[in-house]
Amino acid sequence: MLTNPDNRLAFTVDELAEAAGISRAKAYADIASGKIPARRSDRRILVPVEAARAWLASLPPAFECE
């Protein structure tokens, strides 16, 4: 789960990538494709914490158990 110890409202792309364990390029690609909802503040891209959590929850399970 993406942790938010400072009760922040949003992650930068670099913070999201680090917290989720994905590359910066993958984070940008998923934002560009609309998979991760993001907002722009001037030149900075911000991902709301709840949007990041929803994106993570929407990913398929790593293994399907029968």
The 8 nearest C-alpha neighbors of each residue, nearest first, counted from 0:
[[1, 2, 52, 55, 19, 18, 56, 3],
 [0, 2, 18, 19, 52, 3, 51, 55],
 [3, 1, 0, 4, 18, 48, 5, 6],
 [2, 4, 6, 5, 7, 1, 48, 8],
 [3, 5, 6, 2, 7, 1, 8, 48],
 [4, 6, 7, 3, 2, 8, 9, 10],
 [7, 5, 3, 4, 8, 9, 48, 2],
 [8, 6, 5, 9, 3, 48, 10, 4],
 [7, 9, 48, 47, 6, 10, 49, 46],
 [10, 8, 47, 48, 46, 7, 45, 11],
 [11, 9, 46, 14, 15, 45, 47, 12],
 [10, 12, 45, 14, 13, 15, 44, 46],
 [11, 13, 15, 14, 16, 10, 26, 44],
 [12, 14, 16, 11, 15, 23, 17, 10],
 [15, 13, 11, 17, 16, 12, 10, 18],
 [14, 16, 12, 18, 13, 17, 10, 19],
 [17, 15, 21, 13, 19, 23, 14, 18],
 [16, 18, 20, 14, 15, 19, 13, 21],
 [17, 19, 15, 16, 20, 1, 14, 2],
 [20, 18, 16, 17, 21, 15, 1, 0],
 [21, 19, 17, 18, 16, 22, 15, 23],
 [22, 20, 16, 19, 25, 17, 23, 26],
 [23, 21, 25, 24, 16, 26, 20, 17],
 [22, 24, 26, 16, 25, 13, 27, 21],
 [23, 25, 27, 22, 26, 28, 21, 16],
 [26, 24, 28, 22, 27, 23, 29, 21],
 [25, 27, 23, 29, 24, 28, 16, 30],
 [26, 28, 30, 24, 25, 29, 31, 23],
 [29, 27, 25, 31, 30, 26, 24, 32],
 [28, 30, 34, 32, 26, 31, 27, 35],
 [29, 31, 35, 27, 33, 28, 32, 34],
 [30, 32, 28, 29, 33, 27, 34, 35],
 [33, 31, 29, 30, 34, 28, 35, 27],
 [34, 32, 30, 35, 31, 36, 29, 37],
 [35, 33, 29, 32, 30, 36, 54, 31],
 [34, 36, 30, 33, 29, 54, 37, 51],
 [37, 35, 33, 50, 30, 34, 46, 38],
 [38, 36, 46, 45, 35, 30, 44, 47],
 [37, 39, 45, 44, 46, 40, 36, 47],
 [38, 40, 44, 43, 45, 41, 42, 37],
 [41, 39, 43, 42, 44, 38, 45, 37],
 [40, 42, 43, 39, 44, 38, 45, 11],
 [43, 41, 40, 44, 39, 45, 38, 11],
 [42, 44, 40, 41, 39, 45, 11, 38],
 [45, 43, 39, 38, 11, 40, 12, 37],
 [44, 46, 11, 38, 37, 10, 9, 39],
 [45, 47, 37, 10, 9, 48, 38, 11],
 [46, 48, 9, 50, 49, 8, 10, 51],
 [47, 49, 9, 51, 50, 8, 46, 52],
 [48, 50, 52, 51, 47, 53, 9, 8],
 [51, 49, 53, 47, 52, 48, 54, 36],
 [52, 50, 48, 54, 49, 53, 55, 47],
 [51, 53, 49, 55, 50, 54, 56, 48],
 [52, 54, 50, 56, 55, 51, 49, 57],
 [55, 53, 57, 51, 52, 56, 35, 50],
 [54, 56, 52, 57, 53, 58, 51, 0],
 [55, 57, 53, 54, 58, 52, 59, 0],
 [58, 56, 54, 55, 53, 59, 52, 60],
 [57, 59, 55, 56, 60, 54, 61, 53],
 [60, 58, 61, 57, 56, 62, 55, 63],
 [61, 59, 62, 58, 63, 57, 56, 64],
 [60, 62, 59, 63, 58, 64, 56, 57],
 [63, 61, 60, 64, 59, 65, 58, 57],
 [62, 64, 65, 60, 61, 59, 58, 57],
 [65, 63, 62, 60, 61, 59, 58, 56],
 [64, 63, 62, 60, 61, 59, 58, 57]]
